[in-house]
Amino acid sequence: MRRRRILTALFYAALLPLLLALWLLSGNSLTLLLLLWALLLPPISLGVGLLVRPAISVTLQCSPTVPKGSAGECAVRIRNASRFLSARLELCLRADNLLTGESAVQELSCAVPPGGTTEKKLLVQSIHCGGIRFRPEKTSLSDVCGLLRLPLASESTARMTVLPELFAPHLEIAGGVSDGDDNTEYLQRRGHDLSEVLQLREYVPGDELRAVHWKLSGKLDRLIVREAAKPLDRSLLLLWDKNAGNAAGAEADCIAETVCSVAQSLSEEGYAFTLGWSEESRLILKEVEDAESLLTLLPGVIRDRGGEGESAAELLLKEENGVLPGRILYFAAGESEALAELRESSRVTAFLAQAGESESGTFRFTPENYRDILQNLELTE
């Protein structure tokens, strides 16, 4: 569009002096009319644009999810509720990958009939996964010649999730996630082991009958249930620390694929676990009991890069008050300062997206070798 405006301006810069010279030399009335038309057309069409501008609205819609490497559709709908033809609407559609930090801009131009809607459809393809946010910027109405412009406010946005390309890592957790039945440490949150009670409360429809405390219920003449705690040594946490390190581009993409692929592999092998990730200054923890529940979480997991706040490791230590899951699989672009403290209270295996040699309890990988690194790992520490 910029190039077209420059060419149009150059054309007018040559046309007006030429018409003026012809009129002065010939005195022809037709030449005078052409000169007046060339002079008045841009401001008159821009004046019509002033009337049309309040009636113009721009909305965006796009595919909610799309596989990485496949094309998704983003539709730009421009509505003109006035009785005047909009000479030309120009906008730049910006697409930002909130996970990898990449962005792209595409220019659009169209006229919108009075009382009508114009729709432009774009195919969008990303080589990296993540949440894509679409928003119009530099939106304007121009005169019919494209020389003069009126800015047009538009706050519409749309989001698309480019799903990761999952692979099949094989992680064998030696001894599962339990050292035996004699462990007496428990997480202070709901679980399924009634040998350790988190709290007593009144029965609500849906509670299991095996959880009813019959003796106490008989004394109080109302049903009381025991809410179980979760054994420490039977808990598994996959933690993506987005605020540790500074991953972008292919590096952020490979971490996302690693986290999601490991989660899928463990789910398919029958492990129940908690999936956690940092989101700005918050820690999100979600229970994953099967593959179906995992699939509903993945778009939110890879939506963005997190933020500049505390690391997920620090937030976890605060939230759990030092009572941590028995095993943590920790994913990040680099080590956070709180990682060492996590290792003191739990069995931690770190997966770091940085070059270097792997060592006991830490696996390092890059976008070039992450799939090879994650094949046939046995976690024994």
C-alpha positions in Angstrom: 0.0 0.0 0.0 2.8 2.4 0.8 4.3 1.8 -2.7 0.9 2.4 -4.3 0.5 5.7 -2.4 3.9 6.9 -3.5 3.1 6.0 -7.2 -0.3 7.8 -7.0 1.3 10.9 -5.4 3.9 10.9 -8.2 1.2 10.5 -10.8 -0.8 13.5 -9.4 2.4 15.5 -9.1 2.9 15.1 -12.8 -0.8 15.3 -13.8 -1.8 18.6 -12.2 0.9 20.7 -13.8 0.3 19.1 -17.1 -3.5 19.9 -17.0 -2.8 23.4 -15.8 -0.3 24.0 -18.7 -2.8 22.6 -21.2 -5.6 24.8 -19.9 -3.4 27.9 -20.0 -2.3 27.2 -23.5 -5.6 26.1 -25.0 -8.2 27.8 -22.8 -10.3 24.7 -23.3 -13.2 24.3 -20.9 -12.9 20.5 -20.9 -9.3 20.8 -19.8 -10.4 23.1 -17.0 -13.1 20.6 -15.8 -10.5 17.9 -15.7 -8.2 20.1 -13.7 -10.9 20.9 -11.2 -11.9 17.3 -11.0 -8.3 16.2 -10.3 -8.0 19.0 -7.6 -11.4 18.4 -5.9 -11.8 14.6 -6.0 -9.4 13.7 -3.1 -10.8 16.3 -0.6 -14.5 15.5 -1.6 -14.0 11.8 -1.2 -12.2 12.4 2.1 -15.2 14.5 3.3 -17.4 11.5 2.5 -15.0 9.5 4.6 -15.7 11.7 7.6 -19.3 10.9 7.3 -18.7 7.2 6.9 -16.0 6.7 9.6 -18.4 6.4 12.6 -20.4 3.7 10.8 -17.4 1.5 9.9 -16.6 -1.5 12.2 -13.9 -4.1 11.8 -14.1 -7.6 13.4 -11.8 -10.5 13.2 -12.6 -14.3 13.3 -10.2 -17.2 13.0 -9.9 -20.9 13.4 -9.6 -21.7 17.1 -6.9 -24.4 16.6 -4.7 -25.5 13.8 -1.9 -28.1 13.6 1.7 -26.7 13.3 2.6 -26.4 9.6 -1.0 -26.3 8.5 -2.9 -23.3 7.2 -5.5 -21.7 9.4 -8.1 -19.1 8.2 -8.4 -15.6 9.6 -11.4 -13.6 8.3 -11.5 -9.8 8.4 -15.1 -8.5 8.2 -15.6 -4.8 7.5 -19.2 -3.4 8.1 -20.4 -0.1 6.7 -23.7 0.9 8.4 -23.9 4.3 6.6 -25.6 5.2 3.3 -22.3 6.2 1.7 -19.7 4.2 -0.1 -16.4 4.1 1.7 -13.8 4.9 -0.9 -11.1 2.7 0.5 -10.3 1.1 3.8 -6.7 0.2 4.5 -5.4 -1.8 7.4 -2.3 -3.8 8.5 -3.3 -7.1 10.1 -0.6 -8.0 12.7 -0.1 -11.6 13.9 1.9 -12.1 17.1 3.0 -15.6 18.4 2.8 -15.0 22.1 4.9 -18.0 22.9 7.8 -17.6 20.5 7.8 -13.8 20.2 7.6 -13.8 16.4 5.3 -11.5 14.5 4.2 -10.8 10.9 2.1 -8.1 9.2 -0.1 -8.3 6.2 -1.6 -5.3 4.4 -5.3 -5.2 3.2 -7.2 -2.7 1.2 -10.9 -2.7 0.1 -14.0 -0.6 -0.5 -17.2 -1.3 1.5 -20.6 -0.7 -0.1 -23.2 1.3 1.8 -25.1 -0.8 4.3 -23.0 -3.8 3.4 -20.1 -6.0 4.6 -16.9 -6.9 2.9 -14.9 -9.9 4.0 -11.3 -10.7 3.4 -10.0 -14.2 4.2 -6.4 -14.9 4.8 -4.6 -18.2 5.2 -2.1 -18.2 8.1 0.6 -20.8 8.6 3.1 -21.0 11.4 6.2 -23.2 11.6 6.1 -22.9 15.4 3.4 -23.7 17.9 1.9 -21.2 20.3 -1.0 -18.8 20.7 -1.4 -16.4 17.7 -3.1 -13.1 18.4 -4.4 -11.2 15.4 -5.2 -7.5 15.7 -5.6 -4.7 13.1 -3.2 -1.7 13.3 -2.8 1.4 11.3 -6.4 1.2 10.1 -7.5 4.1 8.1 -10.0 5.4 5.5 -8.5 7.1 2.5 -9.8 9.2 -0.4 -10.6 7.4 -3.7 -7.1 8.3 -4.9 -5.3 7.1 -1.8 -3.6 10.4 -1.2 -5.3 11.5 2.1 -6.1 9.3 5.1 -8.4 9.3 8.1 -7.3 7.1 11.1 -10.0 4.6 12.1 -10.0 3.1 15.6 -10.4 -0.7 15.8 -10.0 -2.8 19.0 -11.1 -6.2 17.6 -8.8 -9.1 18.2 -8.8 -12.8 17.5 -6.8 -15.7 18.8 -5.7 -19.0 17.2 -3.7 -21.8 18.8 -1.1 -23.5 16.7 -0.9 -27.0 18.3 2.5 -28.6 18.9 3.7 -31.5 16.7 3.7 -34.3 19.4 6.2 -37.1 19.2 6.6 -40.2 21.3 9.2 -40.0 24.0 9.7 -43.0 26.1 10.3 -42.1 29.8 10.5 -44.9 32.2 10.1 -43.8 35.8 11.8 -46.6 37.8 9.5 -47.8 40.6 6.7 -45.6 39.2 6.2 -42.5 41.4 6.0 -44.4 44.7 8.6 -45.8 47.1 6.2 -48.0 48.8 3.2 -47.9 51.2 5.1 -47.0 54.3 5.6 -43.3 53.5 3.8 -41.1 56.0 4.2 -37.7 54.3 1.2 -36.3 52.6 0.3 -33.4 50.4 -2.2 -31.0 52.0 -4.8 -31.3 49.2 -7.5 -33.7 48.1 -6.5 -37.2 47.1 -7.8 -40.8 47.2 -6.0 -42.4 50.1 -8.4 -42.5 53.0 -5.7 -43.8 55.4 -4.8 -40.1 55.8 -7.6 -37.6 56.2 -7.3 -34.0 54.9 -10.5 -32.9 56.6 -14.0 -33.9 57.8 -17.1 -32.3 56.2 -20.7 -32.9 55.6 -21.8 -35.3 52.9 -22.8 -33.8 49.5 -24.4 -35.7 46.7 -21.8 -37.5 44.6 -19.5 -38.4 47.5 -18.4 -42.0 47.6 -20.1 -44.1 50.4 -16.7 -45.6 51.3 -15.6 -42.1 52.5 -18.5 -41.8 55.0 -17.4 -41.7 58.6 -20.2 -43.9 59.9 -19.3 -43.7 63.6 -19.2 -39.9 63.7 -22.2 -39.7 61.4 -24.2 -41.7 63.9 -23.2 -39.4 66.8 -24.1 -36.2 64.9 -27.2 -37.7 63.2 -26.0 -36.5 59.8 -23.7 -37.9 57.2 -20.0 -36.9 57.6 -17.4 -37.8 55.1 -13.6 -38.1 55.3 -11.8 -36.1 52.6 -8.6 -37.9 51.8 -5.1 -36.4 51.4 -2.7 -37.2 48.6 0.4 -39.2 49.6 3.6 -37.3 48.8 5.4 -40.3 47.3 2.5 -41.1 44.9 2.4 -37.6 43.3 4.0 -36.5 40.0 4.3 -33.0 38.8 5.3 -31.8 35.3 6.3 -28.2 35.8 7.0 -25.8 32.9 8.9 -22.8 34.3 8.3 -20.2 31.6 9.9 -17.4 33.6 13.3 -19.2 33.9 15.6 -18.3 31.0 14.5 -16.4 28.0 13.2 -18.8 25.3 12.1 -17.5 21.9 11.6 -18.8 18.4 12.6 -22.4 17.8 13.8 -22.7 21.4 10.4 -21.9 22.9 8.8 -24.2 20.3 10.9 -27.2 21.2 10.2 -26.7 25.0 6.5 -26.6 24.3 6.7 -29.8 22.2 8.8 -31.5 24.9 6.4 -30.7 27.7 3.3 -31.7 25.7 4.9 -34.8 24.3 6.1 -36.0 27.7 2.7 -35.3 29.2 1.0 -37.3 26.5 3.4 -40.2 26.8 2.9 -40.4 30.6 -0.9 -40.2 30.2 -0.9 -43.0 27.7 1.2 -45.1 30.0 -1.5 -44.7 32.7 0.2 -42.2 35.0 -2.0 -39.6 36.8 -0.1 -36.4 37.3 -0.4 -32.6 37.8 0.6 -30.3 35.0 1.8 -26.9 36.0 3.1 -23.8 34.3 3.8 -20.2 35.1 1.5 -17.5 33.7 2.8 -14.0 34.4 3.0 -13.9 38.2 0.7 -16.9 38.7 1.3 -20.6 38.9 -1.3 -22.8 37.2 -1.7 -26.4 38.5 -4.1 -28.8 36.7 -4.8 -32.4 37.5 -4.4 -34.8 34.5 -6.1 -38.2 35.0 -6.3 -39.3 31.4 -5.5 -38.4 27.8 -8.8 -36.6 27.3 -8.3 -34.2 30.2 -4.8 -33.5 28.9 -6.0 -32.5 25.4 -8.3 -29.8 26.9 -5.4 -28.3 28.7 -2.8 -28.1 25.9 -4.1 -24.8 24.2 -3.8 -23.0 27.6 -0.3 -24.5 28.3 1.3 -23.2 25.1 -0.7 -19.9 24.8 2.1 -17.5 25.7 5.6 -17.1 27.2 4.5 -16.5 30.7 5.8 -13.2 32.1 8.5 -11.4 33.9 7.5 -12.3 37.5 8.7 -15.0 39.9 9.7 -18.4 38.5 7.3 -21.3 38.6 9.7 -23.0 41.1 9.5 -20.0 43.5 5.7 -19.9 43.2 5.5 -23.6 43.8 7.5 -23.4 47.0 5.2 -20.7 48.3 2.0 -22.3 47.3 2.8 -25.8 48.7 4.4 -24.3 51.9 7.4 -26.7 51.5 5.2 -29.8 51.0 6.1 -30.8 47.5 5.1 -33.6 45.1 7.2 -36.8 45.4 8.7 -36.4 41.9 8.9 -33.3 39.7 9.8 -33.2 36.0 11.0 -29.6 35.5 11.1 -27.9 32.1 12.7 -24.5 31.4 15.1 -22.6 29.2 17.5 -22.3 32.1 17.8 -23.0 35.8 16.0 -20.8 38.2 17.5 -19.9 41.6 14.8 -21.9 43.3 15.6 -25.2 41.5 18.2 -26.2 44.0 15.6 -25.7 46.8 13.2 -27.9 44.9 15.8 -30.6 44.7 16.2 -30.6 48.5 12.6 -31.5 49.1 11.7 -33.6 46.1 13.1 -35.9 43.4 13.6 -33.4 40.5 14.6 -34.2 36.9 15.3 -31.0 35.0 14.9 -30.7 31.2 16.7 -27.6 30.1 16.6 -26.1 26.6 20.2 -25.1 26.5 23.4 -26.4 24.9 25.7 -28.5 27.1 26.2 -32.0 28.4 23.5 -33.8 30.4 24.3 -34.9 33.9 22.7 -36.7 36.8 19.2 -35.2 37.3 19.5 -32.8 34.3 19.0 -33.3 30.6 20.0 -30.6 28.2 18.7 -30.3 24.7 18.5 -27.9 21.7 16.0 -27.5 18.9 18.2 -29.7 16.8 18.4 -32.8 19.1 15.5 -32.6 21.6 13.7 -35.6 20.1 16.8 -37.8 20.2 17.5 -36.8 23.8 14.1 -37.8 25.0 14.1 -41.3 23.6 14.3 -44.2 26.1 15.1 -42.3 29.2 15.0 -44.1 32.6 14.5 -41.8 35.5 15.9 -43.5 38.6 17.2 -40.8 40.8 
